Amino acid sequence: MPLVEDNIDTHDEHLTVTFWDRFSLQKSGGIIDDNGNTWVIFHEDEFNMLIYHYESIISSPVGRILHNSAADSLELINADLHTIRRKFFGKKRLNKMLIDAWKLCGWGTNSFHDSTIKTNVFASVAAGFYLSTVELLESCRYKLEWSQQSNHIINFNRLTANNEMPPPNLLKSIPWAYQNDLSGGIIDSEVKLESHELGWSIEGRTSFLLPCDFFNRVIFNSSGFVKQFPQNILERWDLVGFDMVYSNGLIAMLEASKEVFLSNDNFVYLRDERDWSKTIANHMTYFGYAAPMLTKQDQSSTNFEMNLSPSLPLSLGKLVGLWERANGKTAKCRIVLSSQSVKLEISPLLTFVLEDSN
């Protein structure tokens, strides 16, 4: 008889129910809160790896971009909470709401009156979330200095800044940044959360929830820093209908998302095209990634179509990673943008290389 039984369920039922009461999983993919904001679940190691790959691809440090993008995205999400602070005992109530929100998102249980937090989230991103939170709570703009005491402990020093600083702008130039149609229906998620003293995990892997707006701001804010991609990256991604204002950041996020998936030992086995829907659900939909639909598959290419969604860059990158893992080949991708959707054609890159050489 084994000393440890298999299939022991260690999830926290109360935490899981509370989480899925606050957020809903769309049939088309996307984790949505009550205000229509779109989120994705990330494992801690995969998020750290995404940042590493993204920074390597654009060949530029992104710490300040991550910080600003995190602060701006959370400020917009919490914009409606300003009215609570002005009510009787409003600040106390708001403080509790913010503490609960951080805990539910897996960012840690912290007191925002302190100058130190404990979190599993990457330091510059956590610092951005912290800045937005304390500015809302204190109704005051701050400049923030921070240092890491350890991997999960961050110390802050707040300096009062200009109170006239305007709120962040919406990303109007990115056509997939905001999801207007939420009529696709809600499905049950198979994701169950395990509570810990610091954050929560999924099947033993430390994880947390992140707003899709954060990733789109990283794309927009970093595109201008890309001088030239290596040829081996440019030849993999053919973007049609996308604006140059953000296309460099988009290519970097597509490539980074793909590489994160391929860096893990995820097994993908597709006997025929009918296996795609289950594979996409298990690896993508349940975690908040958009759910693409297979439209055509033959020996030369695999074609998908998906509605515009705030998680589009992460979703397409991960989908290409799934294809490469299943086929054991490097992909050449053509992505065509229209007003409501994108079409993705995946073909083996080697075919194109051989044709060009002839």
C-alpha distance (Angstrom), angle and dihedral (degrees) to the residues before:
residue distance angle dihedral
M1 . . .
P2 3.85 . .
L3 3.77 118.2 .
V4 3.81 91.0 -134.6
E5 3.78 121.5 42.5
D6 3.78 118.5 -133.6
N7 3.81 123.6 -121.3
I8 3.81 95.5 27.0
D9 3.80 107.7 170.1
T10 3.82 108.4 -134.7
H11 3.80 99.3 168.3
D12 3.79 123.4 128.1
E13 3.78 105.6 -118.0
H14 3.81 95.2 -164.4
L15 3.81 93.1 49.4
T16 3.81 92.3 45.6
V17 3.82 93.6 49.2
T18 3.81 91.5 45.5
F19 3.79 90.6 50.1
W20 3.80 95.5 50.4
D21 3.81 91.0 43.7
R22 3.80 88.5 58.6
F23 3.80 96.0 40.5
S24 3.80 131.6 37.1
L25 3.79 129.8 -153.1
Q26 3.79 114.3 -132.5
K27 3.79 119.8 -140.0
S28 3.80 88.4 -129.7
G29 3.79 90.1 52.4
G30 3.78 128.7 -92.5
I31 3.79 133.7 103.5
I32 3.80 106.9 -120.2
D33 3.80 130.5 -167.0
D34 3.81 125.7 -149.9
N35 3.80 91.4 -87.3
G36 3.79 95.3 52.2
N37 3.81 97.0 -103.5
T38 3.80 114.1 147.8
W39 3.81 123.3 -133.0
V40 3.81 140.2 179.1
I41 3.79 132.0 -152.8
F42 3.80 115.7 -124.8
H43 3.78 130.6 -173.1
E44 3.81 108.9 -128.8
D45 3.80 95.3 -121.4
E46 3.81 92.6 48.2
F47 3.80 92.8 49.5
N48 3.80 91.4 50.9
M49 3.79 88.6 47.9
L50 3.82 91.2 50.2
I51 3.80 90.1 55.7
Y52 3.81 91.0 47.8
H53 3.82 93.0 51.0
Y54 3.80 93.6 43.0
E55 3.78 92.8 51.2
S56 3.80 91.2 46.9
I57 3.80 92.6 49.7
I58 3.81 96.6 51.0
S59 3.84 91.2 38.2
S60 3.79 92.8 -137.0
P61 3.83 135.0 101.0
V62 3.80 111.5 -101.0
G63 3.82 103.1 -173.7
R64 3.82 95.3 109.9
I65 3.83 91.1 42.5
L66 3.80 90.4 52.3
H67 3.80 90.9 48.9
N68 3.80 95.7 49.0
S69 3.80 93.4 42.5
A70 3.80 91.6 51.2
A71 3.80 93.0 47.8
D72 3.81 94.1 47.7
S73 3.80 95.3 45.4
L74 3.82 93.4 51.0
E75 3.81 92.4 44.3
L76 3.80 90.2 57.4
I77 3.81 92.3 45.8
N78 3.82 91.5 51.7
A79 3.81 96.1 40.0
D80 3.83 93.7 111.4
L81 3.83 91.9 55.7
H82 3.81 93.7 74.0
T83 3.82 89.9 86.1
I84 3.82 91.6 59.0
R85 3.80 92.5 60.6
R86 3.81 91.8 58.5
K87 3.80 93.5 57.5
F88 3.82 127.7 90.4
F89 3.84 107.2 -71.8
G90 3.80 83.8 -1.6
K91 3.79 97.0 142.2
K92 3.80 92.1 52.5
R93 3.78 91.3 48.3
L94 3.81 91.7 46.0
N95 3.80 91.5 50.0
K96 3.81 91.0 54.6
M97 3.82 91.4 47.5
L98 3.79 91.3 52.3
I99 3.81 93.2 47.0
D100 3.82 89.9 50.2
A101 3.81 91.7 47.0
W102 3.82 92.6 52.6
K103 3.80 90.3 48.4
L104 3.80 93.3 48.6
C105 3.80 92.1 48.8
G106 3.81 90.0 52.2
W107 3.82 94.2 -114.4
G108 3.80 94.2 125.3
T109 3.81 136.8 -94.8
N110 3.78 107.1 -81.7
S111 3.80 143.0 162.4
F112 3.79 109.9 -129.7
H113 3.79 91.1 -155.4
D114 3.81 87.2 70.8
S115 3.79 125.7 79.9
T116 3.82 92.6 -135.8
I117 3.80 131.4 65.3
K118 3.78 134.7 -175.1
T119 3.78 115.7 -142.1
N120 3.80 144.0 149.2
V121 3.81 91.8 -140.8
F122 3.82 120.0 106.3
A123 3.82 107.0 -86.5
S124 3.81 101.8 -116.3
V125 3.82 91.1 45.5
A126 3.80 92.7 47.5
A127 3.81 88.7 48.5
G128 3.80 89.4 54.9
F129 3.79 91.8 50.7
Y130 3.81 89.8 46.9
L131 3.81 92.7 50.9
S132 3.79 92.5 51.2
T133 3.82 91.0 46.6
V134 3.82 97.1 50.9
E135 3.82 91.9 43.5
L136 3.79 89.5 55.3
L137 3.79 92.7 44.5
E138 3.81 95.3 47.4
S139 3.82 96.3 32.4
C140 3.78 88.4 -131.8
R141 3.80 137.1 110.9
Y142 3.83 117.6 -117.8
K143 3.75 139.7 -171.8
L144 3.77 107.7 -140.0
E145 3.77 131.7 -147.3
W146 3.78 117.7 -173.5
S147 3.78 141.1 177.1
Q148 3.79 132.8 -174.1
Q149 3.77 115.6 -116.0
S150 3.82 88.9 -176.3
N151 3.80 138.2 -21.4
H152 3.80 90.8 -72.3
I153 3.83 104.7 25.1
I154 3.82 121.4 78.8
N155 3.82 126.2 -174.7
F156 3.81 120.3 -152.4
N157 3.77 137.5 -161.6
R158 3.82 115.0 -163.8
L159 3.79 121.4 -152.6
T160 3.79 119.6 -172.2
A161 3.81 111.5 -113.2
N162 3.80 138.7 -175.5
N163 3.81 109.6 -48.3
E164 3.80 90.4 -157.9
M165 3.78 93.2 68.9
P166 3.84 106.6 130.4
P167 3.81 122.6 -122.7
P168 3.82 118.3 -97.4
N169 3.78 118.8 -80.4
L170 3.78 122.9 -117.7
L171 3.80 115.9 -108.2
K172 3.80 94.1 -111.7
S173 3.80 93.9 158.0
I174 3.82 92.1 61.6
P175 3.82 107.0 77.5
W176 3.81 96.5 -158.6
A177 3.83 96.7 44.3
Y178 3.81 97.1 102.0
Q179 3.78 129.4 38.9
N180 3.80 112.1 -141.6
D181 3.80 100.9 168.8
L182 3.81 110.5 69.6
S183 3.80 95.1 159.3
G184 3.78 96.9 104.1
G185 3.80 94.3 100.4
I186 3.79 134.8 -109.9
I187 3.80 126.1 -92.6
D188 3.79 133.4 -168.4
S189 3.77 116.4 -100.5
E190 3.78 123.2 -135.8
V191 3.81 90.8 -152.6
K192 3.81 112.2 114.9
L193 3.79 124.2 -171.2
E194 3.80 127.6 -135.1
S195 3.80 114.2 -154.5
H196 3.80 123.7 -134.8
E197 3.77 136.3 176.4
L198 3.80 86.5 -99.3
G199 3.80 113.0 36.7
W200 3.80 125.7 -51.5
S201 3.76 140.9 -77.8
I202 3.80 140.8 -146.3
E203 3.80 115.8 -137.1
G204 3.79 88.9 -17.6
R205 3.81 96.0 -50.3
T206 3.81 116.7 117.9
S207 3.81 107.1 -118.1
F208 3.80 142.5 168.0
L209 3.79 143.1 -176.5
L210 3.81 121.8 -103.0
P211 3.82 131.5 -174.3
C212 3.81 115.8 -111.8
D213 3.80 88.8 -139.0
F214 3.80 87.8 68.4
F215 3.83 92.4 60.4
N216 3.80 93.1 45.8
R217 3.82 90.2 51.2
V218 3.80 89.9 51.2
I219 3.82 88.3 52.9
F220 3.80 93.4 48.2
N221 3.81 96.2 41.8
S222 3.80 95.6 48.1
S223 3.82 102.4 40.8
G224 3.80 92.7 90.2
F225 3.81 91.8 55.8
V226 3.82 93.4 63.2
K227 3.80 109.9 96.7
Q228 3.78 100.4 172.2
F229 3.80 134.7 -12.7
P230 3.80 119.6 -139.0
Q231 3.80 111.9 -98.2
N232 3.81 92.1 -115.3
I233 3.82 89.4 62.4
L234 3.82 97.0 42.2
E235 3.80 92.5 52.6
R236 3.82 91.6 56.3
W237 3.82 98.6 56.3
D238 3.80 125.7 55.0
L239 3.82 110.0 179.6
V240 3.80 118.5 -165.8
G241 3.81 121.9 -170.1
F242 3.81 95.8 6.7
D243 3.82 122.8 129.1
M244 3.79 119.3 -114.0
V245 3.82 88.2 -134.1
Y246 3.81 90.2 80.0
S247 3.83 105.8 7.9
N248 3.83 96.0 100.2
G249 3.81 91.7 53.2
L250 3.80 89.5 45.0
I251 3.81 93.3 53.8
A252 3.81 89.7 48.6
M253 3.82 92.0 50.9
L254 3.82 92.4 46.2
E255 3.79 91.3 51.3
A256 3.82 93.7 43.5
S257 3.82 92.9 49.1
K258 3.79 90.4 50.1
E259 3.80 93.2 48.2
V260 3.81 92.2 49.7
F261 3.79 90.7 57.0
L262 3.81 92.9 45.6
S263 3.80 92.3 48.9
N264 3.81 90.4 66.3
D265 3.79 126.6 70.4
N266 3.82 94.3 -114.5
F267 3.79 109.6 155.9
V268 3.80 115.5 -138.4
Y269 3.80 119.9 -175.8
L270 3.80 120.4 176.2
R271 3.79 115.7 -178.4
D272 3.79 92.9 177.5
E273 3.81 140.0 -20.2
R274 3.82 92.1 -76.8
D275 3.82 89.3 71.4
W276 3.80 92.9 62.9
S277 3.82 96.4 79.6
K278 3.82 94.2 54.6
T279 3.81 92.4 42.6
I280 3.81 91.5 51.2
A281 3.82 91.4 47.8
N282 3.82 93.9 50.7
H283 3.80 97.4 44.5
M284 3.80 101.7 29.8
T285 3.81 122.0 9.8
Y286 3.83 98.0 52.6
F287 3.82 89.9 54.1
G288 3.81 96.2 49.1
Y289 3.79 101.4 -93.8
A290 3.81 117.7 138.7
A291 3.81 114.4 -97.2
P292 3.83 111.6 -125.4
M293 3.80 120.6 -158.2
L294 3.80 121.3 -129.9
T295 3.82 107.6 -125.4
K296 3.80 103.1 171.5
Q297 3.79 139.2 1.1
D298 3.78 130.3 -178.7
Q299 3.80 138.5 142.8
S300 3.79 93.4 -75.6
S301 3.82 103.4 43.4
T302 3.80 149.1 -2.0
N303 3.81 118.0 -136.1
F304 3.80 130.4 -159.1
E305 3.78 136.2 176.1
M306 3.80 127.8 -161.5
N307 3.78 136.5 173.6
L308 3.77 118.0 -108.5
S309 3.79 108.6 -85.0
P310 3.83 134.5 169.8
S311 3.81 89.1 -116.8
L312 3.83 92.1 55.0
P313 3.84 99.0 118.0
L314 3.81 93.7 47.1
S315 3.80 91.8 42.5
L316 3.80 97.1 50.0
G317 3.79 92.2 45.2
K318 3.79 92.5 51.1
L319 3.82 91.5 45.3
V320 3.80 90.6 55.4
G321 3.81 88.3 48.8
L322 3.81 89.3 54.0
W323 3.80 90.1 51.2
E324 3.82 93.4 48.5
R325 3.81 92.6 48.1
A326 3.82 92.1 48.2
N327 3.81 95.0 45.8
G328 3.80 100.6 33.6
K329 3.82 90.5 -133.0
T330 3.80 137.1 109.8
A331 3.80 111.1 -108.3
K332 3.79 132.4 -128.7
C333 3.82 107.6 -155.2
R334 3.79 131.1 -160.2
I335 3.82 112.9 -169.4
V336 3.81 118.3 -170.9
L337 3.81 118.9 -166.5
S338 3.80 122.7 -150.9
S339 3.80 131.3 171.4
Q340 3.81 95.2 -86.7
S341 3.79 107.7 16.5
V342 3.79 148.9 13.2
K343 3.78 128.0 -123.9
L344 3.79 119.5 -148.0
E345 3.79 124.3 -161.6
I346 3.81 115.7 -170.8
S347 3.80 120.7 -166.2
P348 3.80 133.0 164.5
L349 3.80 108.9 -86.7
L350 3.81 92.1 -145.3
T351 3.82 90.4 65.7
F352 3.80 90.2 58.5
V353 3.80 92.6 46.0
L354 3.81 92.4 51.9
E355 3.81 92.4 46.5
D356 3.82 91.4 50.5
S357 3.80 92.0 49.8
N358 3.81 90.7 54.3
